[in-house]
Amino acid sequence: MTITKKFMKDSSMTGAFVQASFRGSAAILGIAFVQNIYGNAGMAPMMIIGAVPLYNIYSVIVLTFESEDSRGGNDSVKKACINIIKNPIIIGILLGMIVSLLNIHFPKIIDKTLKNFAVMASPLALVTIGAGFEGTKALAKIKPTLAASFIKLVAQAAVFLPLAVYFGFRDQELVALIIMLGSPTTVSCYIMAKNMNNDGVLTSSIVVATTLLSAFTLTFWIFVLKSFKFII
């Protein structure tokens, strides 16, 4: 939190900054990334999907305690627990796991409808961000935007990828970690920040910046790891 205080003017900015600095679009981008490189996803989706609920839980906690109407203390703890239980992404993951474990098969029309919703989710969220993007306000928050983007795309990977290599992670597992650590900030951060009374302008700015810059940073990390033959 010490780093954020240098840039933040209010607590709602702190929550938005922290969430957007660590939460990436791992589930959607990660699996596609691994499949494009290796042709099959292997165990990488389990690593990615396993981290997604934790990202959501941490995000709810941060946004609850740093929201504009946060009162702190037991009230915030109770509110955070309620928000975690009500979080639609967490609910969706739990329902999906139950359906998978019980081997439930839906009719084709339901499967097709769900797939269409899944395909539209991220593009619609990006359109929403674009439609609500306020250039002047975003420029006023350029310093925290760049700081959060650096943390999301560069700093996390620079710290944890060498540790992963040391502990023996290679190939698909290492690529999955690159996605979890260095993927652009997920668009759902913006939706959650707005709905939980945090700074939507700062969040949308970070989403836009990391989405644009990630093409270069992810390529850089893949190049470095391939050069040292940690991924094939």
C-alpha positions as CSV (number, residue, x, y, z in Angstrom):
1,M,0.0,0.0,0.0
2,T,3.0,2.4,0.5
3,I,3.6,2.5,-3.3
4,T,-0.1,3.3,-4.0
5,K,-0.2,6.2,-1.5
6,K,2.3,8.1,-3.7
7,F,-0.3,8.2,-6.5
8,M,-3.6,7.9,-4.8
9,K,-5.8,10.8,-3.8
10,D,-8.6,8.7,-2.3
11,S,-9.3,5.1,-1.2
12,S,-11.4,4.3,-4.3
13,M,-8.3,4.9,-6.4
14,T,-6.3,2.6,-4.1
15,G,-8.7,-0.3,-4.6
16,A,-8.8,0.2,-8.4
17,F,-5.0,0.4,-8.5
18,V,-4.4,-2.7,-6.5
19,Q,-6.9,-4.8,-8.3
20,A,-5.8,-3.8,-11.7
21,S,-2.1,-4.4,-10.8
22,F,-2.5,-8.1,-10.0
23,R,-5.6,-9.4,-11.8
24,G,-5.1,-10.5,-15.4
25,S,-7.3,-12.1,-18.1
26,A,-5.8,-15.5,-17.4
27,A,-8.7,-17.7,-18.0
28,I,-9.6,-16.4,-21.5
29,L,-6.2,-15.4,-22.8
30,G,-4.2,-18.0,-21.1
31,I,-5.8,-21.2,-22.5
32,A,-5.8,-19.7,-26.0
33,F,-2.2,-18.7,-25.7
34,V,-1.1,-22.2,-24.6
35,Q,-3.1,-23.8,-27.3
36,N,-1.6,-21.6,-30.0
37,I,1.9,-22.5,-29.0
38,Y,1.5,-26.2,-28.2
39,G,-1.6,-27.3,-30.0
40,N,-3.2,-28.7,-26.8
41,A,-3.7,-27.1,-23.4
42,G,-2.5,-30.0,-21.2
43,M,-2.5,-29.2,-17.5
44,A,-2.2,-25.4,-18.0
45,P,-5.9,-24.7,-17.8
46,M,-6.0,-26.3,-14.4
47,M,-3.3,-24.0,-13.2
48,I,-5.0,-20.9,-14.7
49,I,-8.6,-21.8,-13.6
50,G,-7.3,-22.7,-10.2
51,A,-6.0,-19.2,-9.8
52,V,-9.0,-17.3,-11.1
53,P,-11.3,-17.8,-8.0
54,L,-8.4,-16.6,-5.8
55,Y,-8.0,-13.5,-8.0
56,N,-11.7,-12.8,-7.7
57,I,-11.8,-13.3,-3.9
58,Y,-8.8,-11.0,-3.4
59,S,-10.3,-8.4,-5.7
60,V,-13.6,-8.4,-3.8
61,I,-11.7,-8.0,-0.5
62,V,-9.7,-5.1,-1.8
63,L,-12.6,-3.3,-3.5
64,T,-14.8,-3.7,-0.4
65,F,-12.3,-2.3,2.0
66,E,-11.2,0.6,-0.3
67,S,-14.7,1.6,-1.7
68,E,-16.0,5.1,-1.3
69,D,-18.6,4.0,1.3
70,S,-16.3,1.7,3.3
71,R,-16.6,2.0,7.0
72,G,-13.8,-0.3,8.0
73,G,-13.8,-2.8,10.8
74,N,-16.3,-5.6,11.2
75,D,-18.8,-4.0,8.8
76,S,-16.3,-4.2,5.9
77,V,-15.3,-7.8,6.8
78,K,-19.0,-8.8,6.8
79,K,-19.6,-6.9,3.6
80,A,-16.5,-8.5,1.9
81,C,-17.8,-12.0,2.9
82,I,-21.2,-11.3,1.4
83,N,-19.7,-9.8,-1.8
84,I,-17.5,-12.9,-2.2
85,I,-20.6,-15.2,-1.9
86,K,-22.5,-13.0,-4.4
87,N,-19.7,-12.6,-6.9
88,P,-21.1,-13.9,-10.2
89,I,-17.7,-15.1,-11.5
90,I,-17.1,-17.2,-8.4
91,I,-20.7,-18.5,-8.6
92,G,-20.2,-19.3,-12.3
93,I,-17.0,-21.2,-11.6
94,L,-18.6,-23.3,-8.8
95,L,-21.6,-24.1,-11.0
96,G,-19.4,-25.1,-13.9
97,M,-17.4,-27.4,-11.6
98,I,-20.5,-29.0,-10.3
99,V,-21.8,-29.6,-13.8
100,S,-18.5,-31.0,-14.9
101,L,-18.2,-33.3,-11.9
102,L,-21.7,-34.6,-12.2
103,N,-21.1,-35.1,-16.0
104,I,-24.3,-33.2,-16.8
105,H,-25.0,-32.7,-20.6
106,F,-27.3,-29.9,-21.7
107,P,-29.3,-29.9,-24.9
108,K,-27.5,-28.5,-27.9
109,I,-29.6,-25.3,-28.0
110,I,-28.5,-24.5,-24.4
111,D,-24.9,-25.3,-25.1
112,K,-24.9,-23.1,-28.2
113,T,-26.5,-20.2,-26.3
114,L,-24.0,-20.4,-23.5
115,K,-21.1,-20.5,-26.0
116,N,-22.5,-17.4,-27.8
117,F,-22.7,-15.6,-24.5
118,A,-19.1,-16.6,-23.7
119,V,-17.8,-15.4,-27.0
120,M,-19.6,-12.0,-26.6
121,A,-18.6,-11.3,-23.0
122,S,-15.1,-9.9,-23.4
123,P,-15.8,-7.9,-26.6
124,L,-19.0,-6.3,-25.0
125,A,-17.0,-5.4,-21.9
126,L,-14.3,-3.7,-24.1
127,V,-17.0,-1.8,-26.0
128,T,-18.4,-0.7,-22.6
129,I,-15.0,0.5,-21.5
130,G,-14.5,2.3,-24.9
131,A,-17.9,4.0,-24.7
132,G,-17.4,5.2,-21.2
133,F,-13.7,6.1,-21.6
134,E,-13.0,9.7,-20.6
135,G,-9.8,10.9,-22.1
136,T,-9.3,14.0,-20.1
137,K,-9.9,12.3,-16.7
138,A,-7.7,9.4,-17.8
139,L,-4.8,11.7,-18.7
140,A,-5.1,13.2,-15.2
141,K,-4.4,9.8,-13.8
142,I,-1.6,8.8,-16.2
143,K,1.0,8.2,-13.4
144,P,-1.0,5.6,-11.5
145,T,-2.0,4.1,-14.8
146,L,1.6,3.6,-15.9
147,A,2.7,2.4,-12.5
148,A,0.0,-0.2,-12.4
149,S,0.7,-1.3,-16.0
150,F,4.4,-1.7,-15.2
151,I,3.5,-3.8,-12.1
152,K,1.0,-5.9,-14.1
153,L,3.1,-6.5,-17.2
154,V,6.7,-6.4,-16.1
155,A,7.4,-6.4,-12.3
156,Q,5.4,-9.5,-11.4
157,A,6.9,-11.6,-14.1
158,A,10.4,-10.3,-13.4
159,V,10.2,-11.3,-9.8
160,F,8.4,-14.7,-10.0
161,L,9.4,-16.2,-13.4
162,P,13.0,-16.8,-12.2
163,L,11.6,-18.5,-9.1
164,A,9.4,-20.7,-11.2
165,V,12.4,-21.7,-13.4
166,Y,14.4,-22.4,-10.3
167,F,11.6,-24.7,-9.0
168,G,11.5,-26.6,-12.3
169,F,8.6,-25.2,-14.2
170,R,9.0,-25.6,-18.0
171,D,7.1,-25.4,-21.3
172,Q,3.3,-25.3,-20.9
173,E,3.4,-24.7,-17.1
174,L,5.8,-21.8,-17.6
175,V,3.7,-20.3,-20.3
176,A,0.7,-20.6,-18.1
177,L,2.6,-18.7,-15.4
178,I,3.6,-16.0,-17.9
179,I,-0.1,-15.5,-18.6
180,M,-1.1,-15.4,-14.9
181,L,1.7,-12.9,-14.1
182,G,2.0,-10.8,-17.2
183,S,-1.4,-10.8,-19.1
184,P,-3.3,-7.5,-19.5
185,T,-5.7,-6.5,-16.8
186,T,-9.0,-8.2,-17.3
187,V,-12.0,-6.2,-18.4
188,S,-14.1,-7.6,-15.5
189,C,-11.9,-5.4,-13.2
190,Y,-13.7,-2.4,-14.7
191,I,-17.2,-3.9,-14.1
192,M,-16.4,-4.8,-10.5
193,A,-14.8,-1.5,-9.7
194,K,-17.8,0.4,-11.0
195,N,-20.3,-1.8,-9.2
196,M,-18.4,-1.6,-5.9
197,N,-18.0,2.2,-5.8
198,N,-14.3,2.2,-6.8
199,D,-12.5,4.3,-9.4
200,G,-13.8,3.2,-12.8
201,V,-11.8,5.8,-14.8
202,L,-8.5,4.6,-13.4
203,T,-9.5,1.0,-13.9
204,S,-10.5,1.5,-17.5
205,S,-7.3,3.4,-18.2
206,I,-5.2,0.5,-16.9
207,V,-7.2,-2.0,-18.9
208,V,-6.6,0.0,-22.1
209,A,-2.9,0.6,-21.4
210,T,-2.1,-3.1,-20.4
211,T,-4.1,-4.4,-23.4
212,L,-2.1,-2.3,-25.8
213,L,1.3,-2.9,-24.2
214,S,0.9,-6.6,-23.5
215,A,1.5,-7.5,-27.1
216,F,5.1,-6.3,-26.6
217,T,5.7,-7.5,-23.1
218,L,4.3,-11.0,-23.6
219,T,6.4,-11.4,-26.8
220,F,9.4,-10.2,-24.8
221,W,8.9,-12.8,-22.0
222,I,8.3,-15.6,-24.5
223,F,11.4,-14.6,-26.4
224,V,13.6,-14.5,-23.3
225,L,12.4,-17.9,-22.1
226,K,12.8,-19.5,-25.5
227,S,16.3,-18.1,-25.8
228,F,17.3,-19.9,-22.6
229,K,15.4,-23.0,-23.8
230,F,13.1,-23.0,-20.8
231,I,10.1,-23.4,-23.2
232,I,10.1,-25.2,-26.5
